[in-house]
């Protein structure tokens, strides 16, 4: 299993090279004079400290040099016999200098030196009894261990920091430390403790009115916990709240983090198009702000998308770039993730020797740092490797360990993958009872992660908002069009009237120029006023056109967003290939959104799939398709049906109930061909749309019931037809959009007969080639004609 990378909140130090103001340059010149006059060492140290405060974080090289000079002077004086008061003063400056040097080395990724300097600072502050200084050093050391993936040491130092913060009742410090402790528990896979720490931190932050960015970080972290547990509805709630805050305050780094983590939700739901969109937007921001760790995370996640889509060349390129960056940073946890992903890549490629090497290295690091979630992943991936090599005993051994650990820490995705791996291994090892047990667990966990509730919750509010916005936009569009039309007519009438007046007074003026000169002058003044009226009306027309263009843009944006939402309810390509490996789906919406859709579900060891055509196309058709899609899902998941005829009966009932909620009568509905496939036994039921089976270049057609899914008189039960299939049979179901397309030399419909001939002619081709050839035939027939309807064609080879 390949591993996604989320981004949690960590404390980091950012150095930038900045130009100092003339005022600050003058201050520095004065401080240099104090240093050069060789005053007492305490005065010189104070001057260096003041200089460092001026350039702090703006010039890391000079910052390091100044603090090293302070360190040298302080150490020299502390080795001499000096008064206690002066001794404490030099110890204070030395502690601050050591802490600053540690931060500089940390920002450079030199963690060994960073820890050494912070520990030296910590020792001095403990001797001086400076509790705030002790807290700062403890936190700095904990952060470094955390960045290295040494969670045990990080938790130890954070816990010491928390204890002191509670002693001095520093609520801000308590909240911050609890947040960081929550991150450690999250990394260790201890989700219940992580949520408890984050929730307690969030409560204190809200009580003390903490900064918005810190609250956003904690909301983000809670969202990630729920994501890891497979509770996508709760995850998207917290992540969206975090993103909203970050956008409002313009926090670029935080926005990138939220984009990445929302991308993870889409990725786990196998919505690769939206996932890669969010990952790419995150990567762009991370590159802009120079966040190496963030860039590495985005490269990893984009690599995973290409891996899942079998684009191996791009996948290994992104994985390798990611690993190189992580090794530069020295982040053990992330290094282990990259090693595991590269190992999975080689496993999929059949290069088992390389896969073994990378997966074992990943497991070793994860065991060293105590990353339980990562250990579960590595164990299962090694189990899959052994299964692929035919060593089923070791495969079961490793995947069983993964399953046990996943149950222990409560991570849904790892549990799902382990159950599926064990199902495959037990099946290959002829242990049928255990294989069935694991398959049932896999189905249960997979459905909980990709459940309709989770998927719909992610898009439900957005869907409702966008379609309401679209409906309003349509209404506004009509009003604006009418305004434009009225303004144009008014302008035309004024123009005609003006021309008549001008002509009349021109001829009349020539006849009586001298006699009525004054009168003509007066009339031209009237003309000027009328011209002003016309120009004003023209401006109104131009304004109306501008407003119309803006409204059109808003409408188009809404429709494009609706397309994303509609895409989210279609079964992902990966899911289709998992259940129907020899298949294709040709999907060609007429407009941006469609009334046609395709559907797939697994129930009682049966694979259910359908091609559906809802009333209309474009936005109206898409809205009807959501209702009908939901009816199919409820019939199978809620009412536990698997017989195609019974599913269509129940779906019709649910669709009619839904449309009856409206005030007027709604006669919209759906034509559909629905199949159930199990062990070469096919069951089919249809509403208008037939089933074609091609065997030995002959078509066996099964006709549908002549009634829709929707209101119809009389309402009769749908008939389930059964067919025994043999190897080489090809199943086709489709909407009417393909055969009804106008085109060819005479601009006529293609019709079913020509469609059958196309299908028969490509039976010697693979399903991938069939997809391409069917699409090419459609486009060739259509030529310059407009596409008249949505098109969906599904082909499955036995």
Buried (B, 14 or more C-beta within 10 A) or exposed (E): BBBBBBBBBEBEBEBEEEEBEEEBEEBBEEBEEBBEEEEEBBEBBBBBBBBBEBBEBBBBEEBBEBBBBBBEBBEEBBEEEBEEEBBEBBBBBBBBBBBBBBBBBBBBBBBEBBBBBBBBBBBBBBEBEBBEBBBBBBBBBBBBBBBBBBBEBBBBBBBBBBEBBEEEEBBBBBBBBBBBBBBBBBBBBBBEBBBBBBBBBBEBBEEEEBEBBBBBBBBBBBBBBBBBBBBBBBBBBBBBBBBEBBEEEEBEBBBBBBBBBBBBBBBBBBBBEBBBBBBBBBBEBBBEEEBBBBBBBBBBBBBBBBBBBEBBEBBBBBBBBBBEBBEEBBBBBBBBBBBBBBBBBBBBEEBBEBBBBBBBBBBEBBBEBBBBBBBBBBBBBBBBBBBBBEBBEBBBBBBBBBBEBBEEBBBBBBBBBBBBBBBBBBBBBEBEEBBBBBBEBBBEBBBBBBBBEBBBBBBBEBBEEBBEBBEEBEEBBEEBEEBBEEBBEBBEEBBEEBEEBBEEBEEBBEEEEEEBEEEBEEBEEEBEEBEEBBEEBBEBBEEBBEBBEEBEEBBEBBBEBBBBBBBBBBBBBEBBEBBBEEBBBBBBBBBBBBBBBBBBBBBEEBBBBBBBBBBBBBBBBBBBBBBBBBBBBBBBBEEEBBBBBBBBBBBBBBBBEBBEEEEEEBEBBBBBBBBBBBEEEBBBBBBBBBBBBBBEEEBEEBEBBEBBBBBBEEEEEBBBBEBEBEEEBBBBBBBBBBBBBBBBEEEEBBEBEBBBEBBBEBBEEEBEEBBBBBBEBBEEBBEEEEBBBBBBBBBBBB
